[in-house]
Every structure is written in C-alpha cells, then in structure tokens.
Amino acid sequence: QGGVAGRGIDGNTVTKYQAQGCAFPLDNNNNWWQVTLDKVYNIDHIVIYGLSDNWNNDVGILNGAYLMIGDQLCEVIEGMKEERDQGHTFNCKGDESKRVGKVVRIEKWWSRIVICEVEVMVRKDQLEAEPPTSDTTLSNGQEMGEFYNVAFKKSTSQSSTRVSADASKAVDGWAIQVWAGAGGSCTLTNDRFYDNWKVDLGRDFKIDHIRVWGQNSKSGSAYMAGAMLWIDGNLCSRLSDMTTNGPEEVRCAEELMAGRVITISQTSQFVSLCEVQVMVKKTEIDVVPETVVWPGETVGDFTNVALNNRVVHEEGTATQSTTFQGYDARRGNDGDQRGAMNLKSVTHTQCWGLQFWKVELERVYKIDHITLYGRTDCCKERIQGARVIVGKSQIVAKDIPAPTEAADPIEVDLSGEEVYGKSVRVE
C-alpha cells in the first residue's frame, strides 16, 4: 500500500493513515523495520510515532514489539494504545549501556507493524564523541522480572540446518511454537546423526533454570522427546514430548547449574527449538561460579559413570572387538537407551570368535549395579550366555539369560558386594 520503510524517517510525524506518511511492512510472520545510522552513537532516547486514527484497528499495534539497538533489546514497546498525535519516548528504561549502536530495529512476530516516524535522539555534545564499545557477547541479555535471560541474541550453532530454520531463531526472543518454516521462529536440523543445537553465553553464569519451547504440533513436539540438555559437558536433564503450549522448565543438581555453553542433542531425530531461555537471577548476574566436570548422569541416588556422548565429549571411552556396518562402540554409552537399529544408538560386532564391548571409566569406582540395554527390534536372545567383567578379571555375572521382553533392561546387582573397578567389559 505504498507504506515503504523510508516513511518512518521522512520527518513527517503526522500519525493519520490517510496522510500516507507511515511505513507498513507486509503482514508476514516476522515483521520488522530498521534504520541504519551513519555511525555508532551514544543514543539518549528514541521517539516512536504510531497510528492515531485507528485505521484497521492498528492503534497500539506496536505494543509488545521489541525495540532493538544493535543486538541489544532496549525495551519492549508498551503504552501506545492512546489515540494521540504525539510520539512515545523510550530510553531503554534508563540503561545507558543498551543505548549504544548504529542500527535501530523494531520487530514483532505474528502481527503487522505500522510506524509513522522514528526519531533517534543524540545529545549535541555526543554527536562527535567516541561511544563506548557495545559487546553483546558479554551482555546480560533480556530482563524478565527478577531474572536475566542471558541466552538472548547470543551466538548459536547447530549440527545442520533444514529449510533455513537456523540456530539463531531459538534465541530471538520470540517463544512462538507454531512451525512456519523459514519464515517462522523455530529451528530445525536435518535428522542426520547426533543432531544438536548450542548457545554460547559468552562467559560462565550461575544458572537458576532453563526454559525450552518446542513445536506444539503433535509431530513437531515429538522431535524433542528424550533430547538431552547439557551445561558445558555435564548432562543436566532429558526433555519431554512438548505437546502443550508453554515452556518446559529445566533444573538439575545445583552443582551442575553453572557454565557457559548450553547444548541440546538428539541421537537420531530432528532437533527443533522455538525458544531457549537461560535464566539467571539479577542478584547473581555478576557471580563468577565454580564449575565442575561431573562424571556422568545423575539417576536418583546414583551416577551413571559410563556416560560419554560424542556431541560434548571429543574422545570416546568405549571399544569393541569388531564393528558391523558402522555400529561402533561409542553408541553403547551415549545415553540413548533406545534399542532399534534404525535409531543409530546400538552397537554391533561381527559374529565370529570371542566378541566384546568395553568401557573405560575415569577412575576406579565402587560399583553398585550395572544396567545393560539390548536390541528391541529383534534378536533379544543374542545377549544370552554373555558375562560381565569388572576391571581386569573380576567376573560379576555370567551366563546372562535373554530378557523376557526385548525392551527389558538387564540389571547386574552388585550392591551387596565389594566390587571396585575402572572398566566394565561385556563378552
């Protein structure tokens, strides 16, 4: 309708639709308008003029939009419901650190935006001044009540990208769970092998909780069922099937809630995330936490010290006698207990001579019990007659029977014995 972007900076502050002085981006999923200044400025405040004559019910259409300066969220636009011909002033709620930049952007998902004029105001004595450097990799992120979302607009990556649904969409600030392809606000990988998504927070934070939104469609939400959430190299939690609206809130043991890199991984499934928020209390935003390297996954009162997933661990700890069609030893302690071969988390040796699978632990442990998960799509009897050896020669189980049902795990209970070792071998 002729509402080109330039109308937002043409000096015309008339806020009537019929005056044809307003910018109208097309009604897409993600609408935005931005202006690029001639250099980086230390901005004092920004004045925004929206519609005042309620054309097409668009008075207040900017409410809820994000006002960005560079990659920093200045503030969420509010208070533009009044039908008046004057601008609304925003100063990032007085935070000078957020008012440094060269690009001013207004964006809003699932709603058109109408901008009649934007004035970016710099004090005269600051026009030639050298502004401070704005480093968003070290910013506190998005203010949300008593917390900062420190993942907001941070550096992201993923193992692969499908239909342009890139990794940054999960930290764009919009928790919209409807899949809309390249024009939407959700990520999507290609379902290859050990798919994963990562965000680098820029430094270590003491984390209170993490909020994760997946697609809310029946098929899309299932992508994330069983996905593993890691803080640095420590497994914090496994995600559920996100079939309902709203986030899944993740907390794990307090000693694990500190780190810099958040990773969400799947063994053989798409990774699709609509938003990830890493929440840090404002009172703890400057805390430099102690981080730990946890030896495995916490399961109730126990820790699975055999865990080693190639997404976060470069070096494998498992070996086997031979390998059949690429089903290597690392699949036996990757944390994925699913037993169908097509899900790519099952080991497989050849069938001649003495065959074994073995995992080396970080150090000598007193072992309480060992749990084996076999194939579930066929061949449950192949484990029958196997034995389990701890350390160099301590046989703790022999002539293992086949499970009653293929999905039944086989547990070797050692709780009443004094069994110590640095390796476990099944042969």
Secondary structure, 3 states (H helix, E strand, C coil): CCCCHHHHHCCCCCCCHHHCCCECCCCCCEEEEEEEEEEEEECCEEEEECCCCCHHHCCCCCCCCEEEECCEEEEECCCCCCCCCCCEEECHHHCHHHCEEEEEEEEEECCCCCECEEEEECCHHHCCCCCCCCCHHHCCCEEECCEEECCCCCEEEECCCCCCCCHHHHHCCCCCCCCCHHHCCCCCCCCCCCEEEEEEEEEEEECCEEEEECCCCHHHHHCCCCCEEEECCEEEEECCCCCCCCCEEECCCHHHCEEEEEEEEECCCCCCCCEEEEEEEHHHCCCCCCCCCCCCEEECCEEECCCCCCCCCCCCCEEECCCCCCCCHHHHHCCCCCCCHHHCCCCCCCCCCCCCEEEEEEEEEECCEEEECCCCCCCHHHHCCCCEEECCCEEEECCCCCCCCCCCCEEEECCCCCCEEEEEEEC
